[in-house]
Amino acid sequence: MRSKLFLITGMLILLLSAASPALGVPITTATGSKVQMNFMYQDPDPAEAGKYIDLRWQVVNTVGGTLDNLRFRLEAGYPFLFEAGDSPDKYLGTSAGTNDKEVYYVLHYKLKVADNALKGTYNVTLGWTTGEGWTKKDFPIYIDPKQSDFVVGTLVTSPEKLIADTDEAKLSVDIDNIGKGNAENVKVKLLLPQGFKPTYSYSDEDSLGIIEKGGSKEATFYVDIDENITDGEYDAKLDITYRDENDETNQYRTKTLDLKLPIKPAPRLVVDSVSSTPVNLVPGSKADILIKVRNNGNEKAETVSLRVFKDSSQPFEFSEKSDFVGKLEPGESGDAVIKLTVDSDAAPKKYLLDVELRGIDQKENVVRFSRTVPLTVVAETGSSLNAGLLGVLVVILGIIGVVFYLKNGKKL
């Protein structure tokens, strides 16, 4: 009885041993247990975007006999492409068995890496079979594109503080190449948000030439800022077109980067109204010109003043061409007075005086605004009337003379 029990126990152990793999041996299909696939290398390592890469595996048949119809299939999605006549399916045919790892076959694939491949690790899946089912295994392939790549560096502006109603503001932006390759024929276009416009044609574009990897170049633009813009950050964009130095296809690429344009709170001085004493400016007259200055900004302005820029083509001589206004809170107005004499031969018409409004903001920065003041010279009404009366009197005297001659001339 005891012998039968030992016999049954032994048979169960043998059956369980036959059904289970040895400790530490991975569970694979029958094909996988006969064929070992060892990844040898990738060339180059890391792979480069837009370049070819060679992948090689060591194929070892661990069976003492031969294997027929040994087939392989490589599944490689983006960013890998099968090119140059290569195929995902390969047929090794009959494989002689050996337990000597010095004797092996080499499986070779040649793939193209996509031009726009990003840096990272990507898996390819290799499958193999001898007709008894497929065994598959993933293998990591590392890509580090030797391409240009850009980021926005420092933004420097002139004036240092961007405010509303600024003409010809200079924007200097560093374009940094943080990629693995040099960039050639680099051109940058500034795409401006509402409230900004280029100062002149092409002032929103710049050509930088070559930016080497790890290098940086400065793009410069000139813009005008609308007078009604409010303070805050505005989203502009930089469109960068370039060609990678190592790109055999000579293809131009475009990268768009964000750029923040900060508009700071500031006073904004404008001419609110203009009046004169006397009301009418006539040739040869002297006048006081009252100019009301208003702060339309969102920050207090200290030591506000007005100054006239004399134009020699205009018929005015100034005895006082500047005046001090004082402090103006947002929305507040103040007066400036200038004194002038109108030339005696001044033509009757409207003239535009160029004036500068000047103040100091809360950070003690000087702010200046160029404005115009309209002045209209009219013909002297009294002179015109006198000239007319004189003409009438001359005509009347002439008529009287003719009548007198006709009545009395024959008697003389």
C-alpha positions in Angstrom: 0.0 0.0 0.0 2.8 2.4 0.9 4.6 1.5 -2.4 1.6 2.4 -4.4 1.3 5.8 -2.6 5.0 6.6 -3.4 4.4 5.6 -7.0 1.4 7.8 -7.5 3.1 10.8 -5.8 6.1 10.4 -8.1 4.0 10.3 -11.2 2.2 13.5 -10.1 5.6 15.3 -9.6 6.8 14.2 -13.0 3.6 15.5 -14.6 3.7 18.8 -12.9 7.4 19.2 -13.8 6.7 18.6 -17.4 3.9 21.2 -17.5 5.7 24.0 -15.7 8.8 26.0 -16.9 12.0 25.9 -14.9 12.5 28.6 -12.3 13.7 31.9 -13.9 12.9 30.9 -17.5 10.3 33.2 -19.1 7.1 31.8 -20.4 7.2 31.9 -24.2 5.7 30.0 -27.1 7.4 27.0 -28.5 9.1 29.0 -31.1 10.4 31.4 -28.5 11.9 28.6 -26.5 13.9 27.5 -29.5 15.1 30.8 -30.8 16.8 33.5 -28.8 16.8 37.1 -30.1 19.5 39.4 -28.7 19.6 43.1 -29.8 23.1 43.9 -30.9 23.1 47.6 -31.6 21.6 50.6 -33.5 23.7 52.7 -35.7 23.9 55.6 -35.2 23.1 55.7 -31.5 21.2 57.9 -30.8 19.3 58.0 -34.1 18.9 61.3 -35.9 15.8 62.8 -37.4 15.8 62.6 -41.2 18.6 60.0 -41.2 18.8 56.3 -41.7 19.3 53.8 -38.9 20.6 50.3 -38.9 19.1 47.8 -36.4 20.8 44.4 -35.9 19.9 41.3 -33.8 21.8 38.2 -32.9 19.7 35.1 -33.8 20.6 32.0 -31.8 18.9 28.6 -32.5 19.3 26.7 -29.2 17.9 23.4 -30.6 20.3 20.6 -31.5 18.5 20.0 -34.8 17.5 22.4 -37.5 14.5 24.8 -37.8 12.7 25.2 -41.1 10.9 28.3 -42.3 12.3 30.7 -39.7 10.6 34.1 -40.4 10.8 37.6 -38.9 8.5 40.6 -38.9 9.4 44.0 -37.6 6.6 46.3 -36.5 7.8 49.9 -36.6 5.4 52.8 -36.5 6.0 56.5 -36.4 8.7 58.0 -36.5 10.2 55.0 -38.4 9.7 54.3 -42.1 10.7 51.4 -44.3 12.7 52.7 -47.2 15.6 51.9 -49.4 14.0 48.6 -50.5 13.8 47.2 -47.0 10.7 45.2 -45.9 9.1 44.4 -42.5 9.2 40.7 -43.4 12.4 38.7 -43.6 12.9 34.9 -44.2 15.9 33.1 -42.8 14.9 29.7 -44.1 16.5 26.6 -42.5 18.4 27.3 -39.4 21.0 24.9 -38.1 20.7 24.3 -34.3 23.5 24.9 -31.9 24.0 25.5 -28.2 27.2 27.5 -28.9 26.4 31.2 -28.7 29.5 32.0 -30.7 27.6 30.6 -33.7 24.6 32.8 -34.7 22.8 34.6 -37.5 22.6 38.4 -37.9 19.1 39.9 -38.6 19.4 43.3 -40.1 16.9 46.1 -40.8 17.4 49.6 -42.3 14.9 52.2 -41.4 14.4 56.0 -42.1 13.7 58.3 -39.2 11.0 60.9 -39.9 12.3 64.5 -40.5 10.1 65.8 -37.7 10.9 63.1 -35.1 11.1 64.4 -31.6 13.6 63.5 -29.0 12.7 60.4 -27.0 12.6 56.6 -26.8 10.4 54.7 -29.2 9.7 50.9 -29.3 9.9 48.6 -32.3 8.3 45.2 -32.1 10.1 42.2 -33.5 8.2 39.0 -34.1 9.5 35.6 -35.2 8.1 32.2 -36.0 8.8 28.8 -37.5 5.2 28.2 -38.3 4.2 27.2 -34.7 2.9 30.7 -33.6 4.5 34.1 -33.3 6.7 35.3 -30.5 7.0 39.1 -30.1 9.2 41.4 -28.1 9.6 45.2 -27.9 13.0 46.8 -28.3 13.7 50.5 -27.4 15.3 52.8 -30.0 16.5 56.2 -28.8 16.3 59.3 -31.0 18.0 62.6 -30.4 17.4 64.8 -33.4 20.4 66.9 -34.5 18.0 69.7 -35.5 17.7 73.3 -34.6 15.2 74.2 -31.9 14.4 77.7 -30.7 13.2 79.5 -27.6 12.6 83.1 -26.9 15.3 84.7 -24.7 15.4 88.2 -23.3 13.1 91.0 -24.5 14.6 94.5 -24.3 12.5 97.5 -25.3 13.2 101.2 -26.0 11.7 103.0 -24.3 12.3 100.7 -21.4 8.7 101.0 -20.3 6.1 100.3 -23.1 3.1 102.5 -22.7 0.1 103.6 -24.8 0.5 106.1 -27.6 4.1 105.3 -28.3 5.6 105.6 -31.8 8.6 103.7 -33.1 9.1 101.5 -30.0 12.1 99.3 -30.5 11.7 95.6 -29.5 14.9 93.5 -29.3 14.3 89.8 -28.8 17.0 87.1 -28.3 16.3 84.0 -30.4 18.2 81.0 -28.7 19.0 77.8 -30.6 18.8 75.0 -28.0 18.7 72.2 -30.6 21.5 69.8 -31.7 22.3 71.4 -35.0 23.0 74.7 -36.7 20.1 76.7 -38.3 20.7 78.5 -41.6 18.9 81.4 -43.3 16.9 82.2 -40.1 14.2 84.8 -40.6 11.8 86.0 -38.0 8.4 87.7 -38.5 6.6 89.4 -35.6 2.8 88.8 -35.6 1.3 91.7 -33.6 -1.9 91.7 -31.6 -4.6 94.4 -31.9 -3.4 97.7 -30.6 0.0 97.4 -32.2 1.2 97.9 -35.8 4.6 98.0 -37.6 6.2 101.5 -37.6 7.0 101.2 -41.3 7.1 98.5 -44.0 9.1 95.4 -42.9 9.8 96.8 -39.5 8.1 93.6 -38.2 10.6 91.3 -39.9 14.3 90.6 -39.4 16.9 88.2 -41.0 19.4 86.6 -38.7 21.4 84.3 -41.0 23.0 81.4 -39.2 22.3 80.6 -35.5 24.7 77.9 -34.3 23.6 75.2 -31.9 23.8 76.6 -28.4 24.0 80.1 -29.9 21.7 83.1 -29.9 21.0 86.2 -32.1 19.0 89.3 -31.6 15.9 90.1 -33.7 14.9 93.8 -33.8 11.5 95.2 -34.6 9.9 98.7 -34.6 6.2 99.1 -33.7 3.7 101.8 -32.9 1.4 101.4 -29.9 -2.2 102.6 -30.1 -3.2 105.6 -27.9 -6.3 103.8 -26.6 -4.6 100.6 -25.5 -5.0 99.6 -21.9 -2.2 98.3 -19.6 -1.6 94.6 -19.4 0.2 91.8 -21.3 -0.5 91.2 -25.0 0.1 88.0 -26.9 2.3 88.4 -29.9 3.9 85.6 -31.9 7.3 85.0 -33.6 7.2 83.0 -36.8 10.7 81.6 -37.4 11.6 80.1 -40.8 14.9 78.3 -41.1 16.8 75.4 -42.7 18.7 72.8 -40.7 22.3 72.6 -41.7 22.3 68.8 -41.8 19.0 68.5 -43.8 19.8 66.7 -47.0 16.4 67.6 -48.4 17.1 71.3 -48.0 13.6 71.7 -46.5 12.6 74.9 -44.8 10.9 74.6 -41.5 8.7 77.0 -39.4 8.4 77.3 -35.7 6.0 79.7 -33.9 6.9 81.0 -30.5 4.9 83.1 -28.1 6.0 86.6 -27.1 4.5 88.7 -24.3 4.4 92.4 -24.8 3.9 94.2 -21.5 2.0 97.6 -21.6 2.6 99.4 -18.3 0.3 101.8 -16.5 1.3 105.4 -17.3 0.1 109.0 -17.7 -1.1 110.0 -21.2 -1.1 113.7 -21.8 -3.3 115.2 -24.6 -4.4 118.6 -25.7 -8.0 118.9 -24.5 -8.9 122.4 -26.0 -7.4 125.6 -27.4 -8.6 129.2 -27.0 -7.1 132.6 -27.5 -7.3 136.2 -26.2 -8.3 138.0 -28.4 -10.7 135.5 -29.9 -9.6 136.3 -33.5 -6.0 136.1 -34.5 -5.4 138.7 -37.2 -2.2 139.8 -38.9 -0.1 142.0 -36.7 -2.0 141.2 -33.5 -0.6 139.9 -30.2 -2.4 137.0 -28.4 -2.4 134.7 -25.4 -3.1 131.1 -26.3 -4.7 129.1 -23.6 -4.1 125.3 -24.0 -5.9 122.9 -21.7 -3.9 119.8 -21.1 -5.6 116.6 -19.9 -4.2 113.4 -18.4 -6.1 110.5 -20.2 -3.8 107.9 -18.7 -4.2 105.6 -15.7 -1.3 107.0 -13.6 -0.6 110.4 -12.1 1.8 112.7 -13.9 4.1 115.0 -12.0 5.6 118.3 -13.2 3.6 118.5 -16.4 4.8 121.1 -18.8 4.2 122.3 -22.4 6.7 123.5 -25.0 6.1 124.8 -28.5 8.5 123.9 -31.3 8.8 127.0 -33.5 8.5 126.5 -37.3 10.1 129.2 -39.3 7.5 128.7 -42.1 4.7 129.8 -39.7 3.9 133.5 -39.1 4.3 133.5 -35.4 6.9 135.1 -33.0 6.8 133.7 -29.5 7.5 135.8 -26.4 6.7 132.8 -24.2 6.7 129.4 -25.9 6.6 127.1 -22.8 4.6 126.9 -19.6 4.4 124.8 -16.5 1.1 123.0 -15.8 1.9 121.0 -12.6 0.6 117.7 -11.3 -2.3 115.9 -13.1 -4.2 113.0 -11.7 -5.8 110.5 -14.1 -8.8 112.4 -15.8 -7.6 115.8 -14.5 -6.9 118.9 -16.7 -4.6 121.8 -16.3 -3.8 125.0 -18.3 -0.8 126.2 -20.2 -0.4 129.7 -21.7 1.9 130.7 -24.5 2.2 134.3 -25.9 2.8 135.2 -29.5 2.6 137.9 -32.2 1.1 137.2 -35.6 3.2 138.5 -38.5 1.6 141.4 -40.3 1.7 139.7 -43.6 0.3 136.4 -42.3 -1.9 134.6 -44.7 -5.4 133.9 -43.4 -5.6 130.1 -42.8 -5.3 127.4 -40.1 -1.8 126.5 -38.8 -0.8 123.5 -36.8 1.8 124.1 -34.1 3.9 121.2 -32.9 4.0 121.0 -29.1 5.6 118.6 -26.6 3.8 117.6 -23.4 6.2 116.4 -20.8 5.7 114.8 -17.4 7.2 112.3 -14.9 5.5 109.0 -14.0 5.4 107.3 -10.6 8.7 105.6 -11.2 10.4 108.9 -12.0 10.6 108.1 -15.7 10.2 111.1 -18.1 7.2 110.7 -20.5 6.9 112.8 -23.6 4.0 113.2 -26.0 4.1 115.0 -29.4 0.8 116.8 -30.0 -0.5 119.6 -32.4 -2.3 122.8 -31.5 -4.5 124.4 -34.3 -4.4 128.2 -34.7 -6.4 130.0 -37.3 -5.5 133.4 -38.6 -8.3 135.5 -40.1 -8.3 138.6 -42.2 -8.7 141.9 -40.3 -12.4 142.8 -40.7 -11.8 146.6 -40.0 -9.1 146.9 -42.6 -11.3 145.3 -45.2 -14.2 147.6 -44.4 -12.1 150.7 -44.6 -10.6 149.6 -47.9 -14.2 149.0 -49.2 -15.4 152.4 -48.1 -12.4 154.1 -49.6 -13.1 152.4 -52.9 -16.8 153.5 -52.8 -15.7 157.1 -52.0 -13.3 157.2 -54.9 -16.0 156.1 -57.3 -18.5 158.7 -55.9 -15.9 161.4 -56.3 -15.2 160.3 -59.8 -18.9 160.5 -60.7 -19.2 163.9 -59.1 -16.3 165.1 -61.1 -17.7 163.9 -64.4 -21.1 165.5 -63.7 -19.4 168.8 -62.8 -17.4 168.7 -66.0 -20.4 168.0 -68.2 -22.4 170.9 -66.6 -19.6 173.5 -66.3 -16.9 172.4 -68.6 -18.3 174.3 -71.7 -18.5 177.5 -69.8 -14.9 177.5 -68.9 
